[in-house]
Amino acid sequence: MTDQAHALQKAKRQAGALLVLMAALFAASYALPRSLGVDCLRAMAEAAIVGGLADWFAVSALFRRIPLPLLQRHTDIVVRNKERIGGNLARFVRDKFLDPPSLVALIRRNPPTALLAQWLNTPANAELLGRQLARLALAGLEMVEDAQVQRFMRAAARTLIGQIDLTRSMAAALQALTHEGRHQALLDDLLARLAQLLRSEDTRAFIAASLVQWLKREHPLKEKVLPSEWLSDKGASAIAHAVESLLAEIARNPEHQLRDALDEALQRLITRLQSDPEWGRRGEEIRRYLQTDPTVGAYVESLWAGLRTRLQRDLADEHSALVRRIVGMGQWLGRALAGDALLRERLDAQLELWAVQWAPEVSEFFAQHIEGTVQRWDAREMAQLLELHLGPDLQHIRINGTLVGGLIGLLLFALSHAGALYAAARVAFVG
């Protein structure tokens, strides 16, 4: 017997014993000589029995059928009203627990980002996160090894590729990159990196070596006569300086003609990608090639197989490099959140916005899940389960009903026999 079942049986015995005690007192009142005290005892016991029986009927009627004329249709309430109970419970959870105001209030009382930062700043928690994510990733990789899953993924990949318009997708990507001159920032960064590369001794040595090789290949006789090593060094410096000067000039001048030429070339490319039938035909050929060519498919599968094997080997190692990186990322995220109050406020505000936007759909989903789950339950098993969990407290209602009934009986007896009780008290006091 479980602890819950034992507690239920104990509560039932206590309530029943109290009711039996009241019945014994009621019976004893008839065996005793008639007196005001005996009448008071009888009234108290009688009212207690009524109260206890009434609450016994109320509690028992919730979970089982009681065959009493005219009353039995109002018994076995849980079984008879299972669907209605499920619907009411679902609506209660939806409207009182998962409604937007409740969720927003929960977020404000317990800011999730602060809790997350505190949790991640504990090294043991970050390590736990890394291990759990590694287990999930390993389980996912093992699932992908299944032949049916692989066939599904291949079919899904072909279907996805078949729905992509490569030329228009490339045009859209280029438009996004060049919108309001965004690509100029990338160009400035590229120019700075190229200038830094040209100032490197290794780069200049590479240019000099390339010049020597060019002289030997294109002008072998001149290369033997001329001081090729000296010329290559000077030429490399001159070339690097000239290119560096050009890059610096482009970087300084937002209206440089090469920038304009880049803009025009990109716009022409976007226009052709959007409207040129020849480019559209080439994009369609590439898409069909990627979608159907067995060599490409075999190559991609071999790449994936090698990557999967390496990932599985790494994830199975307790000192996995990937796990260490996840742990490091978790700790970094915890420190970043803990040290930036403004970031936490913005993230919490975004969570509140999402709660308001998504709460109706999410709450409706859970409400339907709760209602459907309750409807699928066996009504009798549901009644037994509820009685097992709520029964001990409900049995205390029986005890309270018995005690309250007895007190009310005493009160009513005192009110109805006030004169006699007063006279008896006066005699006792004077005597």
C-alpha positions in Angstrom: 0.0 0.0 0.0 1.4 3.4 -0.9 1.8 6.3 1.6 -1.2 8.1 0.0 -3.4 5.0 0.3 -2.3 4.5 3.9 -3.1 8.2 4.8 -6.5 7.9 3.2 -7.4 4.7 5.1 -6.2 6.3 8.4 -8.3 9.4 7.8 -11.3 7.3 7.0 -10.9 5.3 10.2 -10.6 8.4 12.3 -13.7 9.9 10.8 -15.6 6.7 11.2 -14.5 6.2 14.8 -15.7 9.7 15.7 -19.1 9.0 14.1 -19.3 5.6 16.0 -18.4 7.4 19.2 -21.3 9.9 18.7 -23.7 7.0 18.0 -22.6 5.3 21.2 -23.2 8.4 23.2 -26.6 8.8 21.6 -27.5 5.2 22.5 -26.1 5.6 26.0 -28.4 8.6 26.6 -31.4 6.3 26.4 -29.9 3.9 28.9 -29.3 6.6 31.5 -31.9 8.1 33.8 -33.7 11.1 32.2 -32.2 14.4 33.3 -31.3 17.8 31.8 -27.7 16.7 31.4 -28.7 13.5 29.7 -31.0 15.4 27.3 -28.1 17.7 26.5 -25.8 14.8 25.8 -28.5 13.2 23.5 -29.0 16.5 21.6 -25.3 17.0 21.1 -24.8 13.4 19.9 -27.8 13.5 17.7 -26.7 16.7 15.9 -23.1 15.3 15.6 -24.5 12.1 14.0 -26.5 14.2 11.5 -23.5 16.4 10.7 -21.2 13.5 10.3 -23.6 11.5 8.1 -24.3 14.5 5.9 -20.6 15.1 5.3 -20.0 11.4 4.7 -22.7 11.5 2.0 -21.2 14.7 0.5 -17.7 13.3 0.4 -18.6 9.8 -0.7 -21.0 11.1 -3.4 -18.0 12.7 -5.2 -16.3 9.4 -6.0 -18.9 6.6 -6.0 -22.6 5.9 -6.6 -24.8 5.8 -3.4 -28.1 3.9 -4.1 -30.5 6.2 -2.3 -33.9 7.0 -3.9 -34.1 10.5 -5.4 -30.5 11.2 -4.4 -28.5 8.6 -6.4 -28.5 10.7 -9.6 -26.5 13.3 -7.7 -23.8 10.9 -6.6 -20.7 9.6 -8.4 -20.1 13.2 -9.4 -16.5 12.8 -10.7 -17.4 9.9 -13.0 -20.6 11.5 -14.3 -18.9 14.9 -15.0 -15.4 13.8 -16.2 -15.6 15.7 -19.5 -16.9 18.9 -17.8 -14.2 18.7 -15.1 -11.6 18.4 -17.8 -13.0 21.3 -19.7 -13.2 23.5 -16.6 -9.7 22.6 -15.5 -8.3 23.4 -19.0 -10.1 26.8 -19.0 -8.9 27.5 -15.5 -5.3 26.8 -16.4 -5.6 28.8 -19.6 -7.3 31.9 -18.1 -5.6 32.0 -14.7 -2.1 30.6 -15.2 -1.1 31.0 -18.8 -2.8 34.3 -19.6 -0.5 37.2 -20.7 -0.8 39.3 -17.4 0.1 36.3 -15.3 3.1 35.4 -17.4 4.3 39.0 -17.5 3.9 39.3 -13.7 5.9 36.1 -13.4 8.7 37.4 -15.5 8.8 40.7 -13.5 8.9 38.9 -10.2 11.6 36.5 -11.3 13.7 38.0 -14.1 14.8 35.0 -16.2 18.0 36.6 -17.4 19.2 37.3 -13.9 18.4 33.7 -12.9 20.1 32.4 -16.0 23.2 34.5 -15.3 23.3 33.3 -11.7 22.9 29.7 -12.7 25.6 29.8 -15.4 28.1 31.6 -13.2 28.2 28.4 -11.1 30.9 26.2 -12.7 29.1 23.0 -11.9 26.0 24.2 -13.7 27.9 25.2 -16.8 29.6 21.8 -16.9 26.2 20.2 -16.4 24.9 22.2 -19.3 27.8 21.1 -21.5 27.4 17.4 -20.6 23.6 17.4 -21.2 23.9 19.2 -24.6 26.7 16.7 -25.6 24.4 13.8 -24.7 21.5 15.3 -26.7 23.9 15.9 -29.7 25.2 12.3 -29.4 21.7 10.9 -29.3 20.7 13.0 -32.3 23.8 11.7 -34.3 23.0 8.2 -33.4 19.4 8.7 -34.6 20.6 10.1 -37.9 22.5 6.8 -38.5 19.2 5.0 -39.0 18.7 4.2 -42.7 15.1 5.4 -42.7 16.0 8.7 -41.1 18.8 9.2 -43.7 16.4 8.5 -46.6 14.0 11.0 -45.1 16.8 13.6 -44.8 17.9 13.1 -48.3 14.4 13.4 -49.6 13.8 16.5 -47.5 17.1 18.1 -48.8 16.2 17.4 -52.4 12.7 18.9 -51.9 14.2 22.0 -50.2 16.7 22.5 -53.0 13.9 22.0 -55.5 12.0 24.9 -54.0 14.9 27.4 -54.1 15.2 29.9 -56.9 18.9 30.3 -56.8 19.2 33.4 -59.0 16.5 35.4 -57.2 17.8 34.2 -53.8 21.2 35.5 -54.7 19.7 38.8 -55.9 17.8 39.2 -52.7 21.0 38.5 -50.7 23.0 41.0 -52.7 20.2 43.6 -52.3 20.3 43.1 -48.5 24.1 43.4 -48.4 24.2 46.5 -50.5 21.1 48.3 -49.0 22.0 51.8 -47.9 25.7 51.2 -48.7 26.2 48.4 -46.2 28.8 46.7 -48.4 31.0 49.8 -48.2 31.7 49.1 -44.6 32.8 45.6 -45.6 35.0 47.1 -48.4 36.6 49.5 -45.9 37.5 46.6 -43.6 38.8 44.6 -46.6 41.0 47.6 -47.7 42.4 47.9 -44.2 43.3 44.2 -44.0 44.9 44.3 -47.5 47.0 47.3 -46.6 48.2 45.5 -43.5 49.0 42.4 -45.5 51.0 44.5 -48.0 53.1 46.0 -45.2 54.1 42.5 -44.1 57.7 41.3 -44.9 56.4 37.9 -45.9 54.1 39.5 -48.6 56.9 41.6 -50.0 59.2 38.6 -50.1 56.5 36.6 -52.0 56.1 39.4 -54.5 59.9 39.6 -55.0 60.1 35.8 -55.5 57.2 36.0 -58.0 59.0 38.7 -60.0 62.2 36.6 -60.2 60.2 33.6 -61.4 58.5 35.9 -64.0 61.8 37.2 -65.3 63.2 33.6 -65.6 60.1 32.4 -67.4 59.5 35.3 -69.7 62.9 36.9 -70.2 65.5 34.3 -69.4 68.4 36.1 -71.2 67.7 39.4 -69.4 67.4 37.7 -66.1 71.0 36.4 -66.5 72.3 39.8 -67.3 70.2 42.0 -65.0 70.6 42.1 -61.2 67.3 40.2 -60.8 67.5 39.9 -57.1 67.9 43.6 -56.6 65.3 44.4 -59.2 62.8 42.0 -57.6 63.3 43.6 -54.2 62.9 47.1 -55.5 60.0 46.0 -57.7 58.3 44.3 -54.8 58.6 47.4 -52.7 57.3 49.6 -55.5 54.4 47.4 -56.3 53.5 47.1 -52.6 53.8 50.8 -52.1 51.7 51.6 -55.2 48.9 49.2 -54.3 49.0 50.4 -50.7 48.7 54.0 -51.8 45.8 53.1 -54.1 44.0 51.3 -51.2 44.6 54.2 -48.9 43.2 56.6 -51.5 40.1 54.4 -51.9 39.6 54.2 -48.2 39.9 58.0 -47.7 37.5 58.9 -50.5 33.9 57.7 -50.2 33.3 59.0 -53.7 36.2 57.2 -55.3 35.6 55.9 -58.9 36.4 52.4 -58.0 33.7 52.5 -55.3 31.3 53.7 -57.9 32.4 51.0 -60.3 31.8 48.4 -57.6 28.3 49.8 -56.9 27.4 49.8 -60.6 28.8 46.2 -61.1 26.7 44.9 -58.2 23.6 46.6 -59.4 24.1 45.2 -62.9 24.6 41.8 -61.4 21.4 42.1 -59.2 19.4 43.2 -62.3 20.6 40.3 -64.4 19.9 37.8 -61.6 16.4 39.1 -61.3 15.5 39.5 -65.0 18.0 37.8 -67.3 16.5 34.5 -68.7 20.0 33.2 -69.4 21.0 33.6 -65.7 17.7 32.0 -64.7 18.4 29.0 -67.0 21.8 28.6 -65.5 20.4 28.8 -62.0 17.9 26.1 -62.8 20.6 23.9 -64.2 22.7 24.3 -61.1 19.7 23.5 -58.9 18.9 20.4 -60.9 22.5 19.3 -60.7 22.6 19.8 -56.9 19.3 18.0 -56.6 19.8 15.0 -58.7 23.5 14.4 -59.5 24.6 11.1 -57.7 28.3 12.3 -57.5 27.3 15.4 -55.6 25.1 13.3 -53.4 27.8 10.8 -52.6 30.3 13.5 -52.0 28.0 15.3 -49.5 27.2 12.0 -47.8 30.9 11.2 -47.4 31.6 14.6 -46.0 28.7 14.2 -43.5 29.8 10.7 -42.6 33.3 11.8 -41.7 32.1 14.8 -39.8 29.5 12.6 -37.9 32.2 10.1 -37.0 34.5 12.8 -35.6 31.7 14.4 -33.7 30.6 11.1 -32.2 34.2 10.3 -31.2 34.6 13.7 -29.6 31.2 13.7 -27.8 31.8 10.2 -26.4 35.0 11.4 -24.7 34.5 12.7 -21.2 37.1 15.4 -21.9 35.4 16.4 -25.1 36.7 19.5 -26.8 33.2 20.4 -27.9 31.9 20.1 -24.3 34.7 22.3 -23.1 33.8 24.9 -25.6 30.1 24.7 -24.7 31.0 25.1 -21.0 33.2 28.1 -21.9 30.4 29.7 -23.9 28.0 29.1 -21.0 30.3 30.7 -18.5 31.0 33.6 -20.9 27.2 34.1 -21.3 26.7 34.0 -17.6 29.4 36.7 -17.0 28.1 38.8 -19.8 24.5 38.8 -18.5 25.7 39.3 -14.9 27.8 42.4 -15.9 25.3 44.1 -18.2 22.1 45.2 -16.4 20.9 47.0 -19.5 21.2 43.9 -21.6 19.3 41.9 -19.0 16.5 44.5 -19.0 16.2 44.5 -22.8 16.1 40.7 -22.9 13.5 40.5 -20.2 11.5 43.2 -22.0 11.7 41.0 -25.1 10.5 38.0 -23.2 7.6 40.0 -21.9 6.7 41.0 -25.4 6.9 37.3 -26.6 4.7 36.3 -23.6 2.0 38.7 -24.6 2.2 37.7 -28.3 2.4 33.9 -27.8 0.5 33.4 -24.6 -2.9 33.0 -26.3 -1.8 30.3 -28.7 0.4 28.5 -26.1 -2.3 28.6 -23.4 -4.9 27.3 -25.9 -2.6 24.5 -26.9 -2.1 23.4 -23.2 -5.9 23.8 -22.5 -6.7 21.5 -25.4 -4.0 19.1 -24.2 -5.4 19.0 -20.7 -9.0 18.6 -21.8 -8.1 15.9 -24.3 -5.9 14.0 -21.7 -8.7 14.1 -19.1 -11.3 12.9 -21.7 -9.0 9.9 -22.5 -8.7 8.9 -18.9 -10.9 6.1 -17.6 -13.6 7.8 -15.5 -13.4 5.3 -12.6 -9.6 5.4 -12.5 -9.8 9.2 -12.5 -12.2 9.1 -9.5 -9.9 6.7 -7.6 -6.9 8.8 -8.4 -8.6 12.0 -7.2 -9.8 10.3 -4.0 -6.3 9.0 -3.3 -4.9 12.5 -3.5 -7.8 14.6 -2.0 -9.4 11.9 0.2 -7.4 12.5 3.4 -8.4 16.2 3.4 -12.0 15.4 2.6 -12.1 12.9 5.4 -11.2 15.7 7.8 -14.3 17.5 6.5 -16.3 14.6 7.9 -14.5 15.0 11.2 -15.2 18.7 11.2 -18.8 18.1 10.3 -19.3 15.7 13.2 -17.7 18.2 15.7 -19.5 21.2 14.3 -22.8 19.3 14.3 -22.3 18.4 17.9 -21.5 22.0 18.9 -24.6 23.3 17.0 -26.7 20.6 18.8 -25.4 21.9 22.1 -26.1 25.5 21.1 -29.7 24.8 19.9 -30.3 22.7 23.1 -29.1 25.6 25.2 -31.3 28.1 23.4 -34.4 25.9 23.5 -33.9 25.0 27.2 -32.5 28.4 28.4 -35.1 28.7 31.2 -34.5 25.3 32.6 -30.7 25.6 32.3 -30.9 29.0 34.1 -33.0 27.6 36.9 -30.7 24.6 37.3 -27.7 26.9 37.4 -29.4 29.1 40.0 -30.3 26.2 42.2 -26.8 24.9 41.9 -25.3 28.3 42.7 -27.7 29.0 45.7 -27.3 25.5 47.0 
